[in-house]
């Protein structure tokens, strides 16, 4: 079995509770795996290992290092085997603490901190040293690691199949099914269940145990957790005689031999099946599926993502890449946030969807309350839509309907900035840059809007009043026909990641007020902390008439957008002065106010506000600015800049996206350049080491001339 396949070979072992017997099962399974290897591998090259990520209740060992009791149990199970010398120890504990208590308490007592992702990385480094690795958790699935994370977070970060050890006793069905549901809610795969007896048999319990086994076999199979073995109580495991103990371990190992064989063979078969399935999947994708801004067939090179956790995406081949894009800027909180998954599953179980026409529900109402409480003053009404582009469409229609309702139907045009990007639907396309944007092919069918020169005043330099003069003159001259001006506050995103001075935005607000033009702030990309302020409009201390939100609104979990308006706009549309108008906003998506999306968004906003997001964004800004600085002196680079959790290297000429992306994946990062920008917008939780890997990979790409 090749080392290349070792990274994905193994399972995580947890129990229904602390005394379920998982340490004994882990030890006996380790022995069974090694015995299987001795029988099936004539070269004796098969290696199995057991590791304990966190061990409490340790005592000082002979070499002054803590002696882990569970590791001693593993070693004891192997004493009777004639094993070849191993290059690596077959059992080890990664973090050891003396107090015999929950991991988070033991770590606190030692003045240390346990982090699920760090533990997962340490486990993965160990897993690569063997053909098959058993990873035993501490206690059950919800045992805390720290104040915010528990064993489920470690399992999710590892994303290995999970073996559940169940003590076959009264109440075990309830405990087992609750644990299986918790595992399923985190998207974890099943290796199976093992039932064991941890106390001596008592008369009259045979029927109970048999029924437990039958129910769990049926319900476990339905959930992808088949029962692999039923183990008796073996008191001789702790007998005073070494011969008795050896016979007991040998018997237990024999009882688990089929389970070990199943785990190895199913894992090997799964790897082969996944490899074949991956080839077929990519071939079908290449021939039949469109990707963004790409041909249908043959499509561009793509990689299959199989899971994501924290700030990383795992690919089918086992590699993890640091996500520098936050999945197009929406996964600001990172992936697999337990509070978002919990909100999603709880709402799905209660009411996944109802129409919003004539009905309302708590997720939509409480989300609207939160958004209005956070938004700039003066925004009082919320319209929920499906996506960012649709929110821009709704905002444009609001502006046009507002002026009709106000008795000025001649105000039918929109103003936008050069370099703007507001979405891919028709109305949104009409306010995207008509020359350098992506939609010039459709210019013949789009409304003719007014485009103002892109702000030339950089965010990080002193504002030059003269730079605004032409914009002001144009807006005042065209005011009679302008319904609204739409802008991306402070940061122009897909139009070049350009950061302009907040004073420019402040002056736009003043001119719009004086000239009678509505101001629409497209905060789809900048909202919820990306620039260092909760909303980018705050840099200029202004409040728009209409504000569009999306992307990070749901923490990247699902699609939802919101359009916030002033009472003036909402009241005019609802009570028009002109006759023959409906007195209602004429827009209503089928999935408007989706309970699922609103519930997740509510949890995402709460999670953001409860986090130290300002500190995280400020830290990332420093890290990105320093890490990308070496690119300044490379030929072909026009500019390097950073603002909030955004870092940009702008080039003189468009880069080869596919070539650079392939290079970045080889470096272990996910960065997708666009046109003349190689940029990163990582999740706020991205640790320093991963942020440094992002910037180091970009610098290496430029040093090797990948942009030329």
C-alpha positions in Angstrom: 0.0 0.0 0.0 1.6 3.2 -1.2 2.4 6.1 1.0 0.5 8.3 -1.5 -2.7 6.7 -0.4 -2.0 6.8 3.3 -3.2 10.4 3.8 -6.8 9.4 3.4 -6.6 6.0 5.1 -8.0 5.8 8.6 -10.9 6.6 10.8 -11.9 8.7 13.8 -13.2 6.7 16.7 -15.7 8.3 19.1 -18.2 6.9 21.6 -21.7 7.6 22.7 -20.2 8.7 26.1 -17.0 8.6 28.1 -17.4 5.0 29.2 -18.5 3.5 25.9 -15.3 1.4 25.6 -13.7 3.2 22.7 -10.1 2.9 24.1 -10.4 -0.9 24.4 -12.0 -1.1 20.9 -9.3 1.2 19.5 -6.5 -1.0 21.0 -8.1 -4.3 19.9 -8.7 -2.8 16.4 -5.1 -1.7 16.2 -4.0 -5.3 17.0 -6.5 -6.7 14.4 -5.2 -4.4 11.7 -1.6 -5.4 12.4 -2.6 -9.1 12.4 -4.4 -8.6 9.1 -1.3 -6.9 7.8 1.0 -9.8 8.9 -1.3 -12.3 7.1 -1.9 -10.3 3.9 1.4 -8.6 3.4 4.3 -11.0 3.0 6.8 -8.2 3.0 5.6 -7.1 6.4 5.4 -3.5 5.2 1.9 -2.8 6.3 1.8 -0.3 9.2 -1.2 0.6 11.4 -1.1 3.2 14.1 -3.3 4.6 16.8 -3.1 8.2 17.9 -4.8 10.1 20.6 -5.0 13.8 19.7 -5.7 14.8 23.3 -5.0 12.7 26.4 -5.9 13.7 29.9 -5.2 11.9 33.2 -1.5 11.5 32.3 1.2 10.6 34.9 4.9 11.5 34.7 6.8 8.9 32.8 10.2 7.5 33.3 11.7 10.2 31.0 9.8 13.0 32.7 7.4 13.1 29.8 3.7 12.4 30.6 2.6 8.8 30.2 -0.7 8.6 28.4 -2.9 5.9 29.8 -4.7 5.2 26.6 -1.5 4.8 24.7 -0.4 2.3 27.3 -3.6 0.4 26.6 -2.8 0.3 22.9 0.7 -0.9 23.6 -0.6 -3.6 26.0 -2.9 -5.0 23.3 0.1 -5.5 21.0 2.5 -7.2 23.5 1.8 -10.8 22.3 2.3 -10.0 18.6 5.5 -10.8 16.7 5.8 -7.6 14.8 8.7 -6.3 12.7 10.5 -3.3 13.9 8.6 -0.2 13.1 10.2 3.1 12.0 7.5 5.0 13.9 5.9 4.2 17.2 2.6 2.4 16.7 0.8 4.4 19.3 1.2 8.0 20.5 -0.6 10.9 22.1 -0.2 14.4 20.6 -1.2 16.6 23.5 -0.9 15.3 27.1 -2.3 16.8 30.3 -2.2 15.6 33.9 -5.7 16.4 35.2 -8.2 13.6 34.5 -11.0 15.8 33.2 -12.4 17.3 30.0 -9.8 18.4 27.5 -10.7 22.1 27.7 -10.4 22.1 31.5 -7.1 20.1 31.4 -5.7 22.6 28.9 -6.9 25.6 30.9 -5.2 24.2 34.0 -1.9 23.9 32.1 -2.3 27.4 30.7 -2.6 26.1 27.1 -5.2 26.3 24.4 -6.6 23.5 22.2 -7.6 24.4 18.7 -9.5 22.0 16.4 -7.7 23.0 13.2 -4.2 22.8 14.8 -5.0 19.4 16.2 -6.3 18.3 12.8 -3.1 19.4 11.1 -1.0 17.5 13.7 -3.2 14.4 13.2 -2.7 14.6 9.4 1.0 14.8 9.8 0.9 11.5 11.9 -1.6 9.8 9.5 0.9 10.0 6.7 3.3 7.7 8.6 1.2 4.6 8.3 -1.1 2.7 6.0 -4.0 2.9 8.3 -4.5 5.1 11.4 -7.0 5.0 14.2 -7.7 8.4 15.8 -9.4 8.1 19.1 -11.3 11.2 20.4 -11.8 12.1 24.1 -15.2 11.2 25.4 -18.2 11.8 23.1 -18.9 14.0 20.1 -19.7 17.1 22.1 -16.8 17.0 24.6 -15.4 20.6 24.6 -11.9 21.4 23.3 -12.2 25.1 24.2 -15.0 27.6 24.9 -16.2 27.5 21.3 -15.1 24.1 19.8 -15.7 20.5 20.6 -14.7 17.1 19.3 -17.2 17.5 16.4 -15.1 20.4 15.3 -12.0 18.3 15.3 -13.8 15.5 13.4 -15.1 18.1 10.8 -11.6 19.6 10.4 -10.2 16.1 9.8 -13.1 14.9 7.7 -12.2 11.2 8.2 -14.9 8.4 8.3 -16.2 8.0 11.9 -16.4 4.8 13.8 -19.0 5.0 16.7 -18.4 2.8 19.7 -21.7 2.1 21.6 -22.0 0.6 25.0 -24.8 -2.0 24.6 -26.9 -1.2 27.6 -30.2 0.4 28.5 -30.6 3.8 26.8 -27.9 3.2 24.2 -30.3 3.5 21.2 -31.1 7.0 22.2 -27.5 8.0 22.8 -26.3 6.3 19.6 -28.9 7.9 17.3 -28.4 11.3 18.8 -24.7 11.0 18.1 -25.3 9.8 14.5 -27.6 12.7 13.9 -24.9 15.1 15.3 -22.3 13.5 12.9 -24.7 13.8 10.0 -25.4 17.4 10.7 -21.7 18.1 10.3 -21.5 16.1 7.1 -19.3 13.4 8.5 -19.1 10.0 6.8 -19.7 6.7 8.6 -17.1 3.9 9.0 -19.6 1.9 11.1 -20.6 1.1 14.7 -19.2 -1.4 17.1 -21.4 -2.5 20.1 -19.6 -3.6 23.2 -20.4 -4.5 26.8 -18.4 -2.6 29.4 -19.9 -4.2 32.5 -20.5 -7.9 33.4 -23.6 -9.5 32.0 -26.7 -9.5 34.2 -29.5 -12.0 34.0 -32.5 -11.0 32.0 -30.6 -8.5 29.8 -30.2 -10.8 26.8 -33.4 -9.6 25.2 -32.5 -6.0 25.8 -29.1 -6.3 24.2 -30.4 -8.3 21.3 -33.1 -5.7 20.6 -30.5 -2.9 20.9 -28.4 -4.6 18.3 -31.3 -5.2 15.9 -32.6 -1.6 16.2 -29.1 -0.1 15.8 -28.2 -2.4 12.9 -31.3 -1.2 11.0 -31.2 2.5 11.9 -27.4 2.6 11.6 -27.5 1.1 8.1 -30.0 3.7 7.1 -27.6 6.4 8.2 -24.5 4.9 6.6 -23.2 3.4 9.9 -23.5 -0.4 9.7 -22.9 -2.4 12.8 -19.5 -4.1 12.3 -19.2 -6.1 15.5 -20.8 -7.0 18.8 -18.3 -7.5 21.6 -18.8 -9.3 24.9 -17.5 -8.1 28.3 -14.0 -9.5 28.8 -12.8 -9.1 32.4 -9.5 -10.9 31.6 -8.2 -7.8 29.8 -7.3 -6.5 33.3 -6.3 -9.9 34.8 -3.2 -10.1 36.9 -1.7 -12.8 34.7 0.0 -11.6 31.5 -1.0 -14.9 29.8 -4.7 -14.3 30.7 -4.5 -10.7 29.4 -2.9 -11.9 26.2 -5.6 -14.5 25.6 -8.3 -11.8 26.2 -6.7 -9.4 23.7 -6.2 -12.2 21.1 -9.9 -13.1 21.5 -11.0 -9.5 21.2 -8.8 -9.0 18.2 -10.3 -12.1 16.5 -13.8 -10.7 17.1 -12.8 -7.5 15.4 -10.9 -9.1 12.5 -13.8 -8.8 10.1 -14.4 -5.2 11.1 -10.7 -4.4 10.5 -10.8 -6.2 7.1 -14.0 -4.3 6.2 -12.4 -1.0 7.1 -9.3 -1.6 5.1 -11.0 -3.1 2.1 -13.8 -0.6 2.0 -11.3 2.2 2.3 -9.1 0.8 -0.5 -12.2 0.2 -2.6 -13.5 3.6 -1.8 -10.2 5.2 -2.9 -10.2 3.3 -6.2 -13.9 4.0 -6.7 -13.4 7.7 -5.9 -10.5 7.8 -8.3 -12.5 6.3 -11.1 -15.6 8.4 -10.2 -13.4 11.5 -10.1 -12.1 10.9 -13.6 -15.7 10.3 -14.9 -17.0 13.4 -13.0 -14.3 15.7 -14.4 -14.9 14.3 -17.9 -18.6 14.9 -17.7 -18.0 18.4 -16.3 -15.6 19.2 -19.1 -18.0 18.1 -21.8 -21.4 19.3 -20.5 -21.2 21.9 -17.7 -20.7 25.6 -18.0 -18.5 27.4 -15.5 -18.4 31.2 -14.9 -17.1 33.2 -17.9 -16.0 30.0 -19.7 -16.9 27.9 -22.7 -19.2 24.9 -22.3 -17.3 22.3 -24.2 -14.5 21.7 -23.8 -14.6 23.5 -20.5 -11.7 24.9 -18.6 -9.5 22.9 -16.2 -11.3 22.5 -12.9 -10.5 20.7 -9.6 -13.0 18.7 -7.7 -13.6 20.0 -4.2 -14.9 17.4 -1.7 -15.1 19.4 1.5 -14.1 22.6 3.2 -13.4 23.6 6.8 -12.1 26.8 8.3 -10.1 28.7 5.6 -9.2 25.6 3.6 -10.8 23.6 0.7 -10.0 19.9 0.3 -9.6 18.5 -3.2 -10.4 15.0 -4.3 -6.7 14.0 -4.5 -6.4 14.7 -0.7 -4.7 18.1 -1.1 -5.8 21.0 1.0 -5.6 24.5 -0.4 -5.8 27.7 1.6 -8.8 29.7 0.2 -7.7 33.1 -0.8 -11.0 34.0 -2.4 -13.6 33.3 0.3 -15.5 31.6 -2.5 -15.8 34.8 -4.4 -15.8 36.9 -1.3 -18.8 35.4 0.5 -17.3 32.9 3.0 -15.9 35.7 5.3 -16.4 33.5 8.4 -14.8 30.5 7.0 -16.4 27.1 6.1 -18.4 24.7 8.1 -19.3 27.1 10.9 -21.2 24.9 13.4 -23.7 27.7 14.3 -24.6 28.2 10.6 -25.0 24.5 10.0 -27.1 24.3 13.1 -29.3 27.2 12.0 -29.7 25.5 8.6 -30.6 22.1 9.9 -33.0 23.3 12.6 -34.8 25.6 10.1 -34.9 22.8 7.5 -36.5 20.5 10.0 -39.1 23.1 11.0 -40.0 24.9 7.8 -37.6 25.0 4.8 -39.8 27.3 2.7 -43.1 29.1 2.5 -44.2 31.7 0.0 -43.6 35.3 1.2 -46.8 36.6 -0.5 -49.3 36.9 2.3 -47.2 35.1 4.8 -44.2 36.1 7.0 -42.0 34.2 9.5 -39.6 34.8 12.3 -36.3 34.3 10.4 -37.2 37.0 8.0 -38.4 39.4 10.6 -35.5 39.0 13.1 -33.0 39.2 10.2 -34.6 42.5 9.0 -34.5 43.8 12.5 -30.8 43.0 12.8 -29.9 44.5 9.4 -31.7 47.8 10.1 -30.1 48.1 13.5 -26.6 47.7 12.0 -27.1 49.7 8.8 -26.3 53.4 8.4 -28.9 55.6 9.9 -31.9 56.4 7.7 -32.4 53.0 6.2 -35.8 51.7 7.4 -37.2 49.0 5.1 -35.9 45.7 3.8 -36.6 43.8 0.6 -35.2 40.3 0.4 -34.0 38.9 -2.9 -32.2 35.8 -4.2 -28.7 37.0 -5.1 -26.5 40.1 -5.5 -27.4 40.7 -9.1 -31.1 40.5 -8.3 -30.7 42.9 -5.4 -29.2 45.4 -7.9 -32.1 44.8 -10.3 -34.5 45.5 -7.4 -32.6 48.6 -6.4 -32.7 50.0 -9.9 -36.5 49.3 -10.2 -37.0 51.0 -6.8 -35.2 54.1 -8.0 -37.2 54.2 -11.3 -40.5 53.5 -9.5 -39.8 56.1 -6.9 -39.5 58.9 -9.4 -42.7 57.8 -11.2 -44.5 57.8 -7.8 -43.0 61.2 -7.1 -44.5 62.6 -10.3 -41.2 62.9 -12.2 -41.3 60.1 -14.8 -38.6 61.8 -16.9 -35.9 60.6 -14.4 -35.2 57.3 -16.1 -31.4 57.1 -16.4 -28.8 55.8 -14.0 -25.3 57.0 -13.4 -22.4 54.7 -12.5 -18.6 54.8 -12.3 -16.1 53.7 -14.9 -14.6 50.4 -13.7 -17.9 49.5 -12.0 -19.2 45.9 -11.7 -22.7 45.3 -10.3 -23.8 41.9 -11.6 -24.7 39.8 -14.7 -28.4 40.4 -15.1 -29.6 43.0 -17.6 -30.3 45.9 -15.4 -27.1 45.2 -13.4 -25.1 44.9 -16.7 -26.3 48.3 -17.8 -24.4 50.0 -14.9 -21.2 47.9 -15.4 -18.3 49.6 -17.2 -19.4 49.4 -20.9 -15.8 49.3 -22.2 -13.5 47.5 -19.8 -16.3 45.4 -18.2 -17.4 41.9 -19.2 -20.7 42.8 -20.8 -19.9 44.9 -23.9 -21.3 42.0 -26.1 -24.8 43.0 -24.9 -24.4 46.8 -25.2 -27.0 46.9 -28.1 -29.8 45.8 -25.9 -28.9 47.5 -22.6 -30.3 50.9 -21.5 -27.8 53.7 -22.2 -26.6 54.9 -18.8 -24.3 57.8 -17.8 -20.8 56.8 -16.8 -18.6 59.0 -14.7 -14.8 58.8 -14.7 -13.4 56.4 -12.1 -12.2 58.1 -9.0 -8.5 58.9 -9.3 -8.0 59.7 -5.7 -6.4 56.7 -3.9 -7.6 55.6 -0.5 -4.2 55.8 1.0 -3.3 59.3 -0.3 -4.5 62.8 0.4 -7.8 63.8 -1.3 -7.4 66.2 -4.2 -10.6 68.4 -4.5 -10.0 69.1 -8.2 -10.3 65.4 -8.9 -14.0 65.6 -8.2 -14.8 68.7 -10.2 -15.7 67.0 -13.5 -17.9 64.5 -11.7 -19.8 67.2 -9.9 -20.4 69.2 -13.1 -21.7 66.2 -15.0 -24.1 65.1 -12.2 -25.6 68.6 -11.9 -25.9 69.0 -15.7 -27.7 65.6 -16.1 -29.7 65.7 -12.9 -33.1 66.2 -14.6 -33.0 62.8 -16.2 -31.0 60.9 -13.6 -33.0 58.6 -11.2 -30.0 57.3 -9.2 -26.3 57.0 -9.0 -25.0 53.5 -8.1 -21.6 53.0 -6.6 -19.5 50.4 -4.9 -18.4 52.3 -1.8 -14.6 52.8 -1.5 -13.8 49.5 -3.2 -14.5 48.8 -6.9 -14.4 45.0 -7.0 -14.4 43.0 -10.2 -13.6 46.3 -12.1 -10.0 46.2 -10.9 -10.0 46.1 -7.1 -9.5 49.8 -7.0 -9.6 51.6 -3.6 -10.6 55.2 -3.7 -10.8 58.0 -1.1 -13.8 58.1 1.2 -14.0 61.9 0.6 -15.1 61.2 -3.0 -18.0 59.2 -1.7 -18.9 61.9 0.8 -19.0 64.5 -2.0 -21.1 62.2 -4.1 -23.7 62.0 -1.3 -23.8 65.8 -1.0 -24.2 66.4 -4.8 -26.9 63.8 -5.0 -28.8 65.5 -2.2 -28.5 68.9 -3.8 -29.4 67.7 -7.4 -32.2 65.3 -6.5 -30.5 62.0 -7.4 -30.9 58.9 -5.3 -27.7 57.2 -4.1 -27.5 53.4 -4.3 -24.7 51.8 -2.4 -23.7 48.4 -3.8 -22.3 46.8 -0.6 -22.6 43.2 -1.9 -18.9 42.7 -1.8 -17.9 45.2 0.8 -20.6 44.7 3.4 -20.0 42.8 6.7 -16.5 43.9 7.5 -14.4 43.2 4.4 -12.8 46.7 4.3 -12.4 47.1 8.0 -15.7 48.8 8.6 -19.0 46.9 8.9 -20.1 48.6 5.8 -17.8 50.5 3.4 -20.1 53.5 3.5 -19.0 54.1 7.0 -15.6 55.2 5.8 -17.3 58.3 4.5 -19.9 58.5 7.3 -22.7 58.6 4.8 -26.1 56.8 4.5 -27.3 55.9 1.0 -31.0 56.0 -0.1 -30.8 52.4 -1.1 -28.2 49.8 -0.1 -27.6 46.3 -1.6 -26.3 43.5 0.6 -25.3 39.9 -0.3 -22.4 37.5 -0.5 -21.2 37.4 3.2 -24.8 38.0 4.4 -25.2 34.2 5.0 -21.5 33.5 5.7 -21.2 31.9 2.3 -23.6 29.1 3.2 -26.4 29.9 0.7 -27.6 32.6 -1.6 -29.6 35.5 -0.2 -29.5 39.3 -0.7 -31.2 42.2 0.9 -32.1 45.7 -0.4 -32.4 48.3 2.4 -34.2 51.6 1.6 -34.9 54.9 3.3 -38.5 55.5 4.5 -38.6 58.3 1.9 -38.1 55.8 -1.0 -40.5 53.1 0.5 -43.2 55.6 1.4 -43.2 57.2 -2.1 -43.5 53.9 -3.8 -46.2 52.8 -1.4 -48.2 56.0 -1.6 -47.6 57.5 -5.1 -48.6 61.0 -5.9 -49.4 60.2 -9.6 -52.6 58.4 -10.5 -52.6 54.9 -12.2 -49.6 53.6 -10.2 -49.9 50.4 -8.2 -48.9 51.7 -4.7 -46.7 48.6 -4.4 -43.2 47.7 -5.4 -43.5 45.5 -8.5 -41.0 42.8 -7.8 -41.4 39.4 -6.0 -39.0 36.5 -6.4 -40.4 33.0 -5.8 -37.9 32.3 -3.0 -38.2 35.8 -1.5 -37.5 35.8 2.2 -36.4 32.1 2.2 -36.8 30.9 5.8 -33.7 28.7 5.3 -31.5 31.5 4.0 -32.8 34.1 6.5 -32.2 31.7 9.4 -28.6 31.1 8.3 -28.1 34.8 7.6 -29.3 35.7 11.1 -26.8 33.2 12.6 -24.0 34.5 10.3 -24.6 38.1 11.4 -24.6 37.1 15.0 -21.4 35.0 14.5 -19.7 37.9 12.9 -20.7 40.4 15.6 -19.7 38.0 18.3 -16.2 37.5 16.8 -13.2 39.8 16.9 -13.7 40.6 13.2 -12.2 44.0 13.4 -8.9 42.7 14.9 -8.9 39.8 12.3 -9.4 42.2 9.4 -6.7 44.6 10.7 -4.3 41.7 11.2 -4.9 40.5 7.7 -4.4 44.0 6.2 -1.0 44.2 7.8 -0.1 40.7 6.8 -1.2 41.1 3.2 0.4 44.5 2.8 3.7 43.3 4.1 3.6 39.9 2.3 2.8 41.4 -1.1 5.3 44.3 -0.9 8.1 42.4 -2.6 6.1 42.4 -5.8 6.4 46.1 -6.2 9.7 46.0 -7.9 9.0 43.2 -10.3 8.7 44.1 -14.0 5.2 44.0 -15.3 3.6 45.0 -11.9 1.8 48.3 -11.9 0.7 48.5 -8.3 0.4 46.7 -5.0 -2.2 47.7 -2.5 -4.2 46.4 0.5 -7.3 47.5 2.4 -9.0 45.5 5.1 -8.9 41.8 4.2 -8.1 42.5 0.5 -4.7 42.3 -1.0 -4.0 43.2 -4.7 -1.2 43.0 -7.2 -2.2 44.8 -10.3 -0.3 44.0 -13.5 0.4 46.0 -16.7 -1.3 43.4 -18.9 -3.9 40.7 -18.3 -2.6 37.5 -16.8 -3.2 33.9 -17.9 -5.8 32.9 -15.3 -5.6 29.1 -16.0 -1.8 29.0 -16.0 -1.5 31.0 -12.7 -4.3 29.1 -11.0 -2.6 25.8 -11.8 0.6 27.1 -10.3 -1.2 28.3 -7.2 -2.9 24.9 -6.6 0.6 23.3 -6.7 1.6 25.8 -4.0 -1.3 24.8 -1.8 -3.5 27.9 -2.2 -6.7 28.7 -4.0 -6.3 32.1 -5.9 -8.1 32.9 -9.0 -6.7 36.0 -10.8 -8.9 38.1 -13.0 -7.8 40.3 -15.9 -5.0 42.5 -14.6 -5.4 41.7 -10.9 -4.0 38.9 -8.8 -5.8 39.4 -5.6 -6.8 37.7 -2.3 -9.8 38.2 -0.1 -9.4 35.4 2.5 -11.8 34.5 5.2 -11.4 36.7 8.3 -10.4 33.6 10.4 -7.4 32.8 8.2 -4.4 32.3 10.5 -1.1 34.1 10.0 0.6 31.0 8.6 -2.0 30.6 5.9 -2.1 34.3 5.1 1.7 34.1 4.6 1.4 31.1 2.4 -1.0 33.1 0.2 1.3 36.1 -0.2 4.4 33.9 -0.5 2.8 32.0 -3.3 1.8 35.2 -5.2 5.3 36.6 -4.8 6.8 33.3 -6.1 4.5 33.4 -9.1 5.6 36.9 -10.0 9.3 36.1 -9.3 9.0 33.2 -11.8 7.3 35.5 -14.3 4.0 33.6 -14.3 2.3 36.9 -15.1 4.2 37.5 -18.3 
